[in-house]
Amino acid sequence: MKWGSYALLVAFGLAAASCSGGERGGVVGQSARLCKPGSVETLRSEHIAYAGVVRWSARAYRRPGRGLIHTFGRENVNNHVTVLGVLSAIRDRKCEATWYRVQLPLKPNGTLGYVRGSELELMPVRTRILIDISDRKIVLERAGRVVLETVAAVGSEATPTPTGRYYVNQRLRAADPSGPYGPGGVGISAFSEVLTYWAQGGPIAIHGTNRPETIGLAASNGCLRVRNDVLRQIFDAALPGTPVVIRA
């Protein structure tokens, strides 16, 4: 399964940055101001977030420059551009980002790390996904406003949907739109904590389904199933980097 190219993502980022003060080259809306070296700036709110697109490769550390966690290539295992969820930036005197604190698409769920500012290209994202497992509901927001609300199938008692704060790390089109994933899926940087033997560690996604009768039930292996027409709407709106909050 595949989605659009790196060029399309970059094109979106250029357009969005031009109208929303996005971060490019490690600077958020800078105009010759000075910063205190080592100062930390939060880069996520309810209205805007940033996708960190790996330029060529990126090394994630537990602390800036110490304790290597993982090395990421420009593309992930599915041959899509590698995207990290950016939380904050450490600035130098010229207010350029020397390091970004980022969410990583790794186990254990919720793993955070630091990546050098020069290794990421930042793209602004104004969407957010809120998932309530108890209500079996998915809400998509744009700039803090609800634009879509839908019922979903959630993980069963034996294979629950993991809770926590994640982000959309890829979007995948299904080879067979009539299959179990419908037209495709919106990949989330979370993994099943039960299905450890699954391919790629059991990644979690919001996807379509060929079993619409299960929507609204606790019936999945941890993923979120929605109607195929709804999946297409979420797929189009939730670009990589979109924050995802999953509550019990």
N, C-alpha and C positions, 0 to 999 in steps of 0.2 A: 504494500500500500504506500502511496506517495501523495504529497501535496505540492504546492507551488515552490518555485526555485528560490535560491538565495537572492537572486536579482530582484524578484518580486518583493521580498521582505525588505530589502534595502530601499527599493523605490518607495514603498509605503512609509518607511522610516523617514526618508528625506522629505516627503510631503507633509507628514505629521509634525516633524521637527520644525518645519518652516512656519507652521501656524500655531504651535503650542509651546515654544520655548524649549525644545528637546535638547538633550545632551549629546554633543558630538565632539569627539576628540578630547573627552574628559572634562568638559566645561559645561555647566548648566547656566545658560543665559548670562555669560560673563561679559562685563564691559569695563575692563581695566581695573577692577577692584582687587584688593589684596585680602588674603586670608591668613589666619594664624596657622603656621605649619603644624600638621597633625590634627587639625580640626576635623570633626566628623559631621557630615551633612546627610540627613535622612532623605532618601529618594523615593519614598513610597507613601501614598496617602489613599483615602477612599476614592479620590478623583483621578489620580494618575499614578502610573508605575512605569518601570523601565525594563525592557528586555536587553540583556547583555549578549550580543551576538559575538561569538568567537571569531576573531579575525583570521588567524592561521592555526594557532594552538594556544592553550591556556592551562596554566598550572594552578590548582587550588590548594591553599595552605590552611592549616588550623589557625595560625596567626600570620600576620604579614611576613612572608619570607621564611617561615619556620613551620616544620611539620607537614610535609607534603601529603595531601590526601589523594589527589588524582590528577592525571593529565588528560585534557580534552583536546580532540582534534577539531578541525573546522567543521567536520560532519560527524553525526552520531552513527550508531549501529544501523539505523534505517536509511542512511545516506541523505539525511536532511541536515541543514545547518544547525550547529549546536547552539542552543540558547540557554542562558542562565538567568535566574530571577534576581534582579539587583535590589538590594535593600538600602544601602548607604554608601557614601564615598568618603575616603580619607583624603583631605586636600593638602597641597603644598602652598607655598607663599603666594604663588600666582593663581591660586584657586583651581589648579588642575588636579584631577584625581590621580593620586599615586596608587591607591588600592581601592577596590570595591569589595564590600561584604555581600555575598551572594548566596542564594539558595542553589543547592546542587541536586541533580536528578540521580541520586545515589541512595543506596541503603546504608545505614538505617534511615527511615523516613525522617524528614526534617533536618538533614545534614546541611550545615552552613560552612562556608569557607571564605577565604580572601583570595582575590585574583588581581594581578597588576592592572592598573588602569590602561596601559598601552595594549593589553591583549584583548580588550573588548570594545565593540562599537555599540553605543547605547541608542535604543529606539524607544520613543514614548508610546505608552499604551494606556488608553483611557477606559478599558473594560475591566470588569471584575466579576467573578463567578462565586456565588454563595450556595452551598449545598447543605441542606438540613436532612440528616438521615432519618430522624424520628418522623418528620412530616413527609419524607420521601419527595422532597421538593428541590428544584434547582432554580435559582434566580440569577439572571444576567443583568448587570448594571453597566451603564455607560456614563462616565463623568458623574457618578453618584446617583443616577436616576435609573429606575427599573425599566428595562426595555423588553424583557421576556421573563415569564414565570411558567414553570411546567412541572408536571409530576414525573417521577422517574422510578424505575426499579433499582433497588439498592442491594448491597451484599446480604447474603443469607446469614443466619446465625453461625453456621459453620465456616463461612468465608466472608467475614464482614468487610465493609468498606472502611479503610483507615481514615481516622480523623486527623486534622492538623491543618497547617498552612502550607500551601504548595503553589505551583504556577503551571500554566500551559507550556509544555516544552516542545510540542510538535503537533502537527495535524496530519492525519493519515487517511487517504482515500482507499476504499475497499476495492479489490479486484472484482468481486462479485457483489453488487449492491443488493442482491436478493438473499445474501447469506446472513449469518448470525450477527454481523456487525452493521448491517444495513449499508448505507452509502459510505460509511467511514467512521472515524473517531477523532476526538480531541484528546490528545495524550496529556496526562497530568504527571508531575514529577513525584509521584507516590507509587508505592509497591504494596502488593498484598503481603501481609505479615504471616500468612498461612501457606499460600501456594508458592513456596520457595523453590520448588522443582520446575516451575513453569519457565518457558522460554523468556530470556531477558529478565528473569527474576520476578515475573508476575506483575508487570506494570499496570497501573490503573488508568482508565480512560472513560470519558463520556462518549457513548457510541449509539448508533442506531440498532435496530433489532428486526428479526423476522418472527419474533414472538411478542407482538404487541399486547397480548393478553396478560403478560407478566408485569407490565408497567404499573407502578403503584404498590408492588409487592416486594418483600425481601427475598429475592429469588436469584440474584446474580452471584458470580464468583468474586465480587468485590467492585466491579465496574458499575457505572451508572448507565442504565438503558433508557433511552427516550424514543419517542416516535421519530420515524425517519425524516419527516418534514421539519420537525423541531431540531433534529441533529444538524440539518443543513443550515438552519438559521444560526445556531451556535457556532458551527464550523466557520461560517463566513465572518462572524463578528469577533470571535475570541482569538486574536492573533497570539502567537508565541510570546510569552512574557506576561500574559494576563494572570493576575493573582487569583488563586483558588482557595477558598476557605471551606473546609468540611467540618461540620459540627455534628455531634451526636444528637 
